Amino acid sequence: MKVLRRILFIIFTLALTASAEAKGRYMNDKVLNRPYADLRAWHLGFSVGLHTQNLLFTHNGYVTDNGESWFIEQPDYSPGFCVNGVVDFRLSTYFSLRLSPGLYFGNRNLRMIESNTGETERQNLKATYVVLPIDIKYNAVRLRNFRPYMVAGIMPAFDVTKKHSDYLRLKSSDLYLSIGFGTDFYLPYFKFIPEVKFCFGLSNVLDDKRPDLADDPSKLKFTQSLSKATSRMIVLTFYFE
């Protein structure tokens, strides 16, 4: 939650700055930056950003032969890094289609707690995702040199990290539903665009087929305690177009 509050604070500060700039430009009647930028049929760009990865676990009440019952959670969030290319296709005055293939680097710190004794185990799940976000972008009316927007779409993701015989293992592919908002800032030579996006995993990413742990039931019990796991992401992105 601390990361989310920081992200929202940054966006709020940028919005206030943009509002002050717009008011000043209206009063001074200055020339618009890049007045024809939104009339192009398509354009290219790139982005860099930060994100957090979260897992929501559904437990099934499994109890081991010796009476152990394990609860798995992700108690905190670790910031990750992401970089994307951007291809934006103009559909109409207010709508555009945006493709932004890229890489997401991150990790999830998991904690396993035995309900009876309080015994604790930990695992760090590292991930490197190749992603292909496909978004529809709805742009509001331009106000001098800034233009707010909303965006929604889907994001296929493929984890290319080498898998190990850890307590828990995730499947290599996932599909996210995403929704977000941001603002286009028109600078003299390019557009600077901060954006916040919320991504919701649609599939069960828990890998419950673990032949690698057949001879190690002390690790298999964590997978057996879960019926499914779904992913969540919060992404703060800075586009340059």
C-alpha positions in Angstrom: 0.0 0.0 0.0 2.9 2.4 0.6 4.1 1.9 -3.0 0.5 2.6 -4.2 0.3 5.8 -2.1 3.6 7.0 -3.5 2.5 6.4 -7.1 -0.8 8.3 -6.6 1.1 11.1 -4.9 3.4 11.4 -7.9 0.4 11.4 -10.3 -1.4 14.0 -8.2 1.6 16.3 -8.1 2.1 16.0 -11.9 -1.6 16.8 -12.4 -1.3 19.9 -10.3 1.8 21.0 -12.2 0.0 20.5 -15.5 -3.0 22.4 -14.3 -0.8 25.3 -13.2 1.1 25.2 -16.5 -2.2 25.2 -18.5 -3.6 28.1 -16.6 -0.4 30.1 -17.1 -0.3 29.4 -20.9 -4.0 30.4 -21.2 -3.2 33.7 -19.5 0.0 34.3 -21.5 -1.6 33.0 -24.8 1.6 31.2 -25.8 1.9 29.0 -28.8 0.9 25.3 -28.5 3.7 22.7 -28.4 3.5 20.1 -31.2 0.0 21.2 -32.4 -0.3 18.5 -35.1 1.2 15.6 -33.0 -2.2 13.9 -32.6 -3.1 14.0 -36.3 -0.5 11.5 -37.4 -1.8 8.1 -38.5 0.8 6.3 -36.3 3.9 7.1 -34.3 6.6 5.4 -32.3 8.0 5.8 -28.8 9.4 4.0 -25.8 8.8 3.9 -22.1 10.5 3.1 -18.8 8.8 2.5 -15.5 8.4 0.7 -12.2 5.9 -2.0 -11.1 5.0 -4.3 -8.3 3.9 -7.9 -8.7 1.4 -9.5 -6.3 0.0 -13.0 -5.9 -3.5 -13.8 -4.5 -3.6 -17.4 -3.1 -6.7 -19.6 -2.7 -6.2 -22.3 0.0 -7.9 -25.7 0.0 -7.4 -26.7 3.7 -4.9 -29.4 2.9 -3.5 -31.2 6.0 -0.3 -33.3 5.8 0.0 -36.8 7.2 1.7 -35.4 10.3 -1.0 -32.7 10.9 0.6 -29.7 9.3 -1.6 -27.0 7.7 0.2 -24.3 5.8 -0.9 -20.7 4.9 0.9 -18.9 2.1 1.0 -15.1 1.6 2.9 -12.3 0.1 3.4 -9.8 3.0 5.1 -7.0 1.1 5.8 -5.6 -2.3 9.1 -5.3 -4.1 9.5 -2.7 -6.9 10.5 -4.0 -10.3 11.7 -2.4 -13.5 10.0 -2.4 -16.9 11.0 -1.1 -20.4 8.8 -1.1 -23.5 8.7 0.0 -27.1 5.5 1.8 -28.3 3.5 1.8 -31.5 0.4 4.1 -31.4 -2.2 3.9 -34.2 -4.7 6.8 -34.5 -8.3 5.5 -34.8 -10.2 8.7 -34.4 -10.1 12.1 -32.7 -10.4 10.6 -29.3 -9.4 6.9 -29.7 -6.1 5.2 -30.5 -4.7 1.7 -30.5 -1.4 1.2 -28.6 0.9 -1.7 -28.8 3.8 -1.7 -26.3 5.9 -4.9 -26.3 8.6 -5.0 -23.6 10.2 -6.6 -20.6 9.2 -6.7 -16.9 11.8 -7.6 -14.3 10.6 -8.2 -10.8 10.1 -10.6 -7.9 7.7 -11.7 -5.2 8.7 -12.4 -1.6 6.5 -15.2 -0.2 6.0 -16.4 3.3 4.7 -19.8 4.4 3.3 -20.2 7.9 2.3 -23.4 9.6 -1.0 -22.8 11.4 -0.3 -24.9 14.5 3.3 -24.1 15.4 3.9 -20.8 13.6 6.9 -22.3 11.8 7.8 -20.1 8.8 9.5 -20.7 5.5 10.3 -18.0 2.8 10.7 -18.0 -0.9 11.7 -15.3 -3.4 10.0 -15.8 -6.8 12.0 -13.9 -9.5 10.4 -13.3 -12.8 11.4 -11.8 -16.2 8.3 -11.3 -18.3 8.1 -10.7 -22.0 4.9 -8.8 -22.4 2.7 -7.5 -25.3 0.2 -5.0 -23.9 -2.6 -4.2 -26.4 -4.6 -1.1 -25.3 -7.4 1.1 -26.4 -6.7 4.7 -25.4 -9.5 7.2 -24.9 -8.2 10.8 -25.0 -10.0 13.8 -23.5 -10.0 17.2 -25.2 -6.6 18.7 -25.3 -6.1 21.6 -22.8 -3.2 23.7 -24.2 -0.2 21.5 -23.6 -1.7 18.6 -21.7 -4.4 16.0 -22.4 -5.7 13.5 -19.8 -6.7 10.0 -21.0 -7.9 6.6 -19.9 -6.7 3.3 -21.2 -7.9 -0.4 -21.1 -6.8 -3.6 -22.7 -5.2 -7.0 -22.3 -1.6 -8.0 -21.7 -0.2 -11.5 -22.5 2.9 -12.2 -20.4 5.5 -15.0 -20.7 8.0 -15.7 -18.0 11.4 -16.6 -19.4 13.1 -17.1 -16.1 14.7 -20.5 -15.6 12.6 -22.7 -13.3 14.0 -24.3 -10.2 12.8 -26.9 -7.7 11.5 -24.3 -5.2 8.6 -24.6 -2.8 6.2 -23.0 -5.3 6.5 -22.6 -9.0 4.4 -20.6 -11.4 3.4 -21.3 -15.0 5.3 -19.6 -17.7 2.3 -17.7 -19.3 -0.4 -15.5 -18.0 -3.0 -13.1 -19.4 -3.8 -9.8 -17.7 -6.8 -7.4 -18.0 -5.6 -3.9 -17.5 -7.1 -0.4 -16.9 -5.3 2.8 -16.2 -5.1 6.6 -16.6 -2.5 9.2 -17.5 -1.8 12.5 -19.1 0.0 13.6 -22.3 2.3 16.5 -21.7 3.3 18.2 -25.0 6.9 19.4 -24.8 8.6 21.2 -27.7 10.2 18.1 -29.2 8.2 15.1 -27.8 5.3 14.1 -25.6 6.1 13.1 -22.0 3.4 10.8 -20.6 3.1 9.5 -17.0 0.6 6.6 -16.6 -0.7 4.4 -13.8 -2.1 1.0 -14.8 -3.7 -1.8 -12.8 -3.3 -5.3 -14.2 -5.5 -8.3 -13.1 -4.4 -11.8 -14.0 -7.2 -13.9 -15.5 -5.7 -17.4 -15.2 -4.5 -19.7 -12.5 -0.7 -19.4 -12.6 0.1 -22.1 -9.9 2.1 -24.9 -11.4 0.6 -27.9 -9.5 2.3 -30.6 -11.6 5.6 -31.0 -9.8 7.3 -34.3 -10.7 10.6 -32.6 -9.7 9.4 -32.8 -6.1 8.1 -36.4 -6.1 11.0 -37.4 -3.8 10.8 -34.3 -1.6 7.4 -34.1 0.1 8.7 -31.5 2.5 8.5 -29.0 -0.4 5.5 -30.5 -2.3 3.1 -29.8 0.7 3.1 -26.1 -0.1 1.7 -26.6 -3.6 -0.8 -29.2 -2.2 -2.1 -26.5 0.2 -3.3 -24.3 -2.7 -6.0 -24.7 -5.2 -5.0 -21.7 -7.3 -2.9 -18.4 -7.5 -3.7 -15.3 -9.5 -1.5 -12.4 -10.4 -1.9 -8.7 -9.9 0.4 -5.8 -11.0 0.5 -2.0 -10.4 2.6 -0.3 -13.1 3.9 3.3 -13.1 5.1 4.1 -16.6 6.8 7.1 -18.3 6.3 7.3 -22.0 8.3 9.3 -24.5 6.6 9.7 -27.8 
